[in-house]
Amino acid sequence: MEKPFLLVVVAGVIGCGGGTSNTTMTTPPDMADTSIVGQHGQVVDYFNLTPLAGFTVTDGNNTTTTGADGTFLLPAPMGTVLAPVVTGPSYSTLTLAKAQATATDVDLGPIVIPSSATYSTELSILGADTTKALVQIVIIPTGACTSVAGGSLTVTNPANASVAYFSPSGFPVATQFYDTMDHRPVAVVFNIEPGSELEVEMSHPTCKLSPKGTAYNGAVYDGVAQTVAAEPGDHNGVLVLLAE
């Protein structure tokens, strides 16, 4: 049995001008310097954070594969709306958070992706309708907010969507946020009508969600997830939110 199952990144497919690219990046994202031009990150396994090589990352116009260390690089012209899709053998399809490039270097950081088996287990625990959309929620603490532990979410749109929280085991069985746990999601919203725009509010003793349009690592996240059906292809999205 697989080790228990938690965007980056937070629920979204956006065009990015230019021809097809097959460039890979070998510098780990947390060691990246300002000379990097484009959107880059590192695709890793949900449980053990092992780098995943040979995975496809595409934004619709440009496509690349991850290197031996799981890293990738795609074009990201200033002002471009970004939302790459990540796929790999025996893993779920993951649509990254919609964001707009505000710098030449857009650092997406570690991108945690569950295997197909892990994703199926998650759906089973949730009792989710597999014809509906599912969005993993990643919250990044910034500034005075050092942890979102103890907080919770309210879905403001659409109606009838449900929320579950990930426990330290990695399963969505908790009643509130634990810590951010190595870039893994802290919650999941499910039973969302595909095509709906997902929006949430956060309740927390000391932290609050940053205003929409706040820049982080070279991009602005709009705090909205455009959803797709969970099936076929184990398709799940990520919604990245900033807390302050």
FIMARKE-490054 format. One line per 10 residues: number of its first residue (from 0); their letters; for each residue x, y, z of N, C-alpha, C. Coordinates in pm, whole numbers, plus 50000, padded with zeros to 5 digits. Layout:
BEGIN
NUM> a> X Y Z X Y Z X Y Z | ... .
END
This chain:
BEGIN
0> mekpfllvvv> 50085 49880 50000 50000 50000 50000 50087 50124 50000 | 50053 50222 49927 50129 50344 49913 50137 50424 50042 | 50247 50493 50064 50260 50578 50180 50148 50681 50181 | 50087 50712 50297 49973 50802 50303 49991 50934 50228 | 49880 50987 50172 49869 51107 50088 49849 51226 50177 | 49955 51588 50061 49921 51716 50069 50024 51761 49955 | 50015 52249 49681 50049 52359 49469 50096 52383 49639 | 50360 52256 49515 50284 52376 49509 50213 52347 49392 | 50044 52453 49443 50010 52497 49379 49966 52476 49333 | 49733 52559 49454 49710 52615 49447 49693 52565 49335 .
10> agvigcgggt> 49487 52562 49226 49403 52531 49119 49422 52598 48996 | 49393 52559 48707 49388 52648 48598 49444 52600 48479 | 49418 52719 48157 49532 52677 48077 49550 52796 47987 | 49665 52843 47995 49679 52976 47942 49786 52977 47835 | 49761 53050 47727 49859 53059 47619 49976 53146 47658 | 50090 53112 47603 50210 53190 47628 50285 53197 47497 | 50299 53315 47441 50345 53330 47304 50477 53262 47274 | 50496 53230 47148 50621 53170 47105 50602 53031 47052 | 50708 52975 46996 50704 52841 46940 50727 52736 47046 | 50731 52611 47004 50751 52501 47096 50893 52502 47149 .
20> snttmttppd> 50905 52481 47280 51035 52479 47345 51056 52345 47412 | 51179 52291 47406 51211 52166 47472 51326 52187 47568 | 51334 52306 47627 51441 52340 47717 51415 52283 47854 | 51517 52229 47920 51505 52189 48059 51605 52268 48141 | 51579 52279 48270 51664 52357 48358 51722 52264 48462 | 51850 52277 48494 51914 52188 48588 51940 52253 48722 | 51925 52385 48732 51946 52453 48859 51820 52442 48945 | 51830 52387 49068 51713 52377 49154 51650 52514 49176 | 51515 52522 49183 51447 52651 49195 51494 52735 49313 | 51525 52670 49429 51562 52750 49545 51705 52803 49535 .
30> madtsivgqh> 51777 52766 49428 51911 52818 49406 51916 52905 49281 | 51798 52933 49226 51793 53008 49100 51843 53150 49119 | 51911 53205 49017 51956 53343 49025 51873 53428 48929 | 51898 53558 48932 51814 53651 48857 51837 53642 48707 | 51933 53560 48661 51959 53549 48518 51858 53458 48449 | 51780 53383 48527 51681 53293 48468 51568 53375 48406 | 51534 53345 48282 51426 53414 48213 51319 53311 48180 | 51204 53327 48242 51094 53234 48217 51033 53183 48345 | 50937 53091 48333 50874 53030 48448 50941 52895 48473 | 50977 52871 48598 51051 52749 48628 51007 52695 48764 .
40> gqvvdyfnlt> 51030 52567 48783 50994 52502 48907 51053 52363 48911 | 51016 52287 49012 51065 52151 49028 50948 52060 49060 | 50923 51960 48976 50812 51867 48996 50859 51754 49086 | 50785 51732 49198 50825 51631 49296 50705 51546 49336 | 50734 51428 49388 50630 51337 49435 50563 51391 49561 | 50433 51369 49570 50351 51420 49680 50401 51375 49817 | 50439 51249 49831 50475 51197 49962 50620 51216 50001 | 50711 51172 49915 50852 51174 49955 50930 51290 49894 | 50864 51374 49816 50925 51492 49754 51043 51457 49662 | 51045 51332 49612 51147 51289 49517 51127 51360 49383 .
50> plagftvtdg> 51234 51416 49323 51221 51481 49192 51171 51383 49087 | 51084 51430 48998 51025 51346 48895 51078 51389 48759 | 51159 51304 48698 51220 51333 48569 51132 51288 48454 | 51142 51357 48340 51072 51316 48219 50924 51350 48217 | 50877 51432 48309 50737 51473 48309 50717 51587 48209 | 50600 51592 48148 50569 51696 48050 50507 51816 48117 | 50556 51934 48084 50499 52060 48133 50466 52145 48011 | 50341 52188 47999 50301 52266 47882 50209 52380 47922 | 50217 52490 47847 50123 52600 47866 50033 52616 47745 | 50036 52517 47657 49953 52521 47537 50032 52559 47413 .
60> nnttttgadg> 50121 52657 47425 50203 52699 47313 50346 52648 47323 | 50392 52624 47444 50528 52578 47468 50524 52453 47554 | 50612 52359 47523 50616 52233 47595 50760 52195 47626 | 50783 52140 47745 50915 52093 47783 50900 51969 47869 | 51011 51907 47903 51009 51794 47996 51103 51823 48112 | 51073 51765 48227 51156 51789 48345 51288 51715 48333 | 51393 51776 48389 51525 51714 48388 51539 51609 48496 | 51660 51558 48513 51686 51452 48611 51652 51496 48753 | 51661 51627 48779 51629 51679 48912 51486 51732 48921 | 51404 51704 48819 51264 51744 48822 51237 51887 48780 .
70> tfllpapmgt> 51341 51961 48742 51322 52102 48710 51285 52122 48564 | 51226 52238 48535 51186 52273 48398 51191 52424 48381 | 51188 52468 48255 51187 52610 48222 51101 52631 48099 | 51007 52725 48108 50922 52762 47995 50925 52914 47979 | 50900 52965 47858 50893 53111 47840 50783 53173 47926 | 50806 53296 47970 50704 53368 48047 50720 53518 48024 | 50685 53567 47904 50697 53710 47876 50620 53793 47978 | 50673 53910 48010 50608 53999 48106 50463 54024 48067 | 50373 54011 48163 50232 54036 48140 50155 53914 48093 | 50225 53807 48060 50159 53685 48013 50086 53616 48128 .
80> vlapvvtgps> 49967 53563 48099 49895 53484 48198 49943 53340 48190 | 49981 53284 48304 50043 53153 48309 49955 53053 48384 | 49954 52928 48341 49890 52819 48414 49932 52688 48349 | 50055 52645 48368 50104 52523 48304 50031 52399 48353 | 50030 52297 48268 49973 52167 48304 50086 52066 48309 | 50089 51986 48416 50194 51887 48437 50136 51747 48424 | 50201 51660 48345 50157 51522 48330 50277 51429 48334 | 50253 51305 48379 50358 51205 48381 50299 51067 48397 | 50373 50964 48358 50322 50826 48366 50281 50788 48508 | 50160 50736 48523 50107 50687 48651 50085 50799 48753 .
90> ystltlakaq> 50082 50924 48707 50054 51036 48795 49931 51111 48745 | 49866 51181 48837 49748 51260 48799 49790 51378 48713 | 49696 51429 48636 49718 51553 48560 49698 51670 48655 | 49793 51762 48659 49787 51874 48753 49791 52006 48678 | 49688 52089 48696 49685 52223 48637 49728 52323 48743 | 49835 52395 48717 49890 52487 48816 49808 52615 48827 | 49836 52689 48931 49761 52810 48959 49775 52913 48849 | 49666 52979 48817 49667 53087 48720 49739 53209 48780 | 49835 53263 48705 49911 53379 48754 49956 53462 48635 | 49990 53588 48660 50040 53677 48555 50185 53712 48584 .
100> atatdvdlgp> 50270 53694 48484 50412 53723 48501 50435 53872 48520 | 50506 53908 48627 50539 54048 48654 50690 54072 48654 | 50766 53967 48627 50912 53977 48621 50963 53876 48518 | 51089 53889 48480 51144 53793 48384 51166 53657 48447 | 51186 53653 48580 51208 53529 48653 51083 53496 48733 | 51008 53394 48690 50888 53350 48763 50920 53216 48828 | 50941 53218 48959 50982 53099 49033 50859 53030 49092 | 50818 52917 49035 50702 52843 49083 50734 52752 49200 | 50863 52735 49228 50905 52655 49342 50873 52507 49326 | 50873 52432 49436 50839 52289 49430 50693 52270 49389 .
110> ivipssatys> 50669 52181 49295 50534 52151 49247 50505 52007 49285 | 50417 51990 49382 50389 51858 49438 50275 51794 49359 | 50298 51673 49307 50197 51606 49224 50171 51466 49279 | 50043 51430 49300 50011 51295 49350 50007 51192 49237 | 50041 51068 49271 50027 50960 49174 49879 50936 49148 | 49849 50864 49042 49709 50831 49012 49647 50752 49127 | 49725 50661 49186 49674 50580 49297 49644 50667 49419 | 49733 50761 49448 49712 50852 49560 49588 50938 49537 | 49575 50986 49414 49460 51070 49380 49329 50991 49394 | 49329 50866 49351 49210 50782 49365 49176 50759 49512 .
120> telsilgadt> 49280 50741 49594 49257 50725 49738 49197 50850 49798 | 49247 50965 49755 49193 51092 49804 49045 51104 49769 | 49010 51074 49643 48870 51081 49602 48783 50986 49683 | 48837 50867 49713 48763 50769 49790 48736 50818 49932 | 48838 50876 49995 48822 50929 50131 48720 51043 50133 | 48726 51126 50032 48635 51241 50025 48492 51199 49991 | 48479 51084 49927 48347 51046 49874 48305 51141 49765 | 48404 51189 49689 48378 51292 49589 48313 51236 49464 | 48232 51318 49401 48172 51287 49272 48281 51306 49167 | 48324 51197 49102 48437 51206 49010 48404 51278 48879 .
130> tkalvqivii> 48279 51315 48857 48246 51396 48739 48260 51545 48770 | 48282 51577 48895 48296 51717 48937 48443 51755 48950 | 48469 51884 48959 48606 51934 48970 48656 51924 49114 | 48788 51918 49124 48855 51912 49254 48976 52004 49249 | 48995 52083 49354 49104 52181 49357 49181 52170 49488 | 49311 52148 49477 49399 52146 49594 49435 52292 49629 | 49431 52325 49758 49457 52463 49802 49596 52472 49865 | 49681 52556 49809 49812 52584 49865 49811 52726 49920 | 49848 52742 50046 49855 52876 50106 49999 52902 50147 | 50054 53012 50097 50193 53048 50125 50197 53160 50229 .
140> ptgactsvag> 50247 53134 50350 50259 53240 50451 50366 53341 50410 | 50337 53470 50426 50433 53576 50396 50433 53677 50510 | 50537 53759 50516 50543 53866 50614 50529 53816 50756 | 50438 53879 50832 50418 53845 50972 50346 53712 50992 | 50284 53662 50887 50215 53533 50895 50318 53423 50873 | 50348 53348 50976 50450 53243 50967 50389 53104 50954 | 50261 53090 50985 50194 52961 50974 50044 52982 50968 | 49975 52903 50886 49829 52912 50877 49762 52805 50962 | 49840 52731 51041 49784 52626 51126 49671 52682 51211 | 49562 52607 51221 49447 52650 51302 49343 52727 51224 .
150> gsltvtnpan> 49372 52758 51099 49277 52833 51017 49180 52741 50943 | 49087 52804 50873 48989 52727 50795 48945 52809 50675 | 48873 52744 50583 48826 52808 50461 48675 52808 50454 | 48623 52910 50386 48482 52915 50348 48478 52937 50197 | 48403 52852 50127 48389 52869 49982 48283 52975 49956 | 48322 53083 49889 48227 53189 49856 48164 53168 49719 | 48231 53088 49635 48177 53055 49503 48253 52932 49451 | 48178 52833 49396 48033 52824 49379 47966 52762 49501 | 47834 52764 49501 47758 52702 49609 47771 52550 49600 | 47752 52485 49713 47747 52338 49723 47882 52269 49713 .
160> asvayfspsg> 47991 52344 49703 48124 52282 49706 48160 52249 49850 | 48244 52147 49869 48282 52102 50003 48431 52119 50026 | 48471 52132 50154 48612 52152 50190 48655 52043 50287 | 48777 51992 50267 48840 51901 50362 48983 51947 50382 | 49041 51915 50499 49174 51961 50535 49270 51844 50549 | 49395 51863 50506 49494 51756 50512 49557 51748 50650 | 49562 51627 50703 49628 51602 50832 49776 51576 50806 | 49860 51565 50911 50002 51534 50890 50024 51402 50818 | 49925 51312 50819 49937 51186 50747 49932 51207 50596 | 49884 51324 50553 49869 51350 50411 49731 51321 50359 .
170> fpvatqfydt> 49642 51272 50443 49506 51243 50402 49412 51358 50439 | 49308 51383 50360 49215 51494 50389 49111 51456 50494 | 49157 51442 50620 49068 51398 50728 49069 51493 50848 | 49137 51608 50837 49145 51703 50948 49027 51800 50943 | 49011 51876 51051 48901 51972 51060 48947 52117 51045 | 49078 52138 51032 49133 52272 51010 49273 52258 50952 | 49336 52373 50918 49471 52370 50862 49572 52318 50963 | 49661 52233 50916 49786 52210 50986 49887 52302 50919 | 50016 52284 50943 50113 52373 50881 50124 52343 50733 | 50205 52420 50660 50212 52409 50515 50279 52281 50466 .
180> mdhrpvavvf> 50350 52211 50553 50400 52077 50524 50473 52063 50391 | 50588 52125 50382 50675 52105 50265 50609 52136 50132 | 50542 52248 50123 50483 52295 49997 50363 52214 49951 | 50315 52123 50034 50197 52047 49994 50071 52130 50021 | 49960 52096 49956 49834 52166 49984 49791 52148 50130 | 49717 52244 50181 49666 52234 50318 49520 52195 50320 | 49451 52206 50205 49309 52172 50199 49272 52135 50056 | 49153 52079 50040 49103 52046 49908 48955 52083 49902 | 48914 52145 49792 48773 52178 49768 48726 52085 49657 | 48611 52020 49679 48566 51919 49584 48416 51931 49559 .
190> niepgselev> 48367 51847 49467 48228 51852 49422 48193 51990 49364 | 48286 52042 49283 48267 52171 49218 48217 52146 49076 | 48116 52217 49034 48067 52203 48898 48176 52247 48801 | 48220 52158 48710 48328 52194 48617 48298 52321 48540 | 48399 52405 48525 48383 52533 48457 48356 52648 48552 | 48322 52616 48677 48297 52721 48777 48428 52786 48819 | 48420 52912 48858 48536 52981 48915 48529 52964 49067 | 48633 52904 49122 48637 52879 49266 48699 52999 49338 | 48630 53048 49441 48683 53154 49526 48657 53116 49671 | 48755 53148 49757 48743 53111 49898 48783 53229 49987 .
200> emshptckls> 48740 53222 50114 48783 53315 50218 48849 53233 50328 | 48943 53294 50401 49012 53225 50509 48982 53289 50644 | 48962 53204 50744 48946 53249 50881 49067 53199 50959 | 49136 53293 51030 49256 53256 51104 49276 53357 51217 | 49327 53314 51334 49343 53406 51448 49432 53526 51420 | 49539 53508 51342 49634 53618 51322 49666 53649 51176 | 49639 53557 51086 49672 53578 50945 49547 53608 50863 | 49567 53672 50750 49457 53695 50655 49510 53674 50514 | 49420 53649 50420 49463 53634 50283 49510 53768 50228 | 49619 53764 50152 49669 53886 50088 49570 53932 49982 .
210> pkgtayngav> 49563 54062 49954 49472 54112 49850 49502 54048 49715 | 49399 54031 49634 49420 53981 49499 49512 54076 49424 | 49602 54021 49347 49697 54104 49274 49829 54123 49345 | 49849 54057 49461 49977 54065 49531 50082 53984 49456 | 50200 54042 49435 50306 53974 49362 50385 53883 49454 | 50429 53768 49399 50512 53674 49474 50600 53598 49377 | 50732 53605 49397 50829 53532 49314 50810 53556 49164 | 50782 53681 49129 50776 53717 48988 50642 53701 48921 | 50537 53674 49001 50404 53656 48942 50297 53709 49036 | 50182 53742 48979 50066 53785 49056 49959 53678 49043 .
220> ydgvaqtvaa> 49909 53631 49158 49803 53530 49160 49670 53601 49184 | 49567 53560 49107 49439 53631 49117 49344 53570 49219 | 49384 53459 49283 49301 53401 49388 49175 53334 49338 | 49170 53303 49209 49052 53237 49151 49099 53114 49074 | 49026 53006 49087 49059 52885 49011 48951 52857 48909 | 48990 52841 48782 48897 52799 48678 48902 52648 48673 | 48790 52581 48698 48793 52438 48724 48760 52354 48600 | 48809 52229 48604 48779 52130 48502 48731 52004 48573 | 48670 51914 48499 48619 51791 48558 48732 51705 48613 | 48704 51634 48721 48805 51548 48781 48841 51431 48690 .
230> epgdhngvlv> 48750 51386 48611 48773 51278 48516 48742 51329 48375 | 48799 51272 48271 48896 51163 48275 49037 51211 48306 | 49125 51118 48333 49266 51149 48347 49308 51195 48485 | 49226 51171 48588 49265 51213 48724 49307 51359 48726 | 49226 51444 48666 49266 51584 48649 49230 51665 48773 | 49332 51720 48838 49307 51806 48954 49384 51937 48939 | 49331 52040 49001 49391 52172 48991 49448 52219 49122 | 49517 52330 49116 49578 52389 49236 49543 52538 49241 | 49504 52584 49358 49480 52726 49380 49582 52777 49479 | 49666 52871 49437 49768 52929 49524 49715 53058 49585 .
240> llae> 49721 53064 49716 49681 53184 49789 49797 53231 49877 | 49809 53361 49894 49912 53418 49981 49846 53466 50109 | 49910 53439 50222 49860 53487 50351 49960 53583 50412 | 49909 53682 50482 49998 53783 50542 49956 53813 50686 .
END
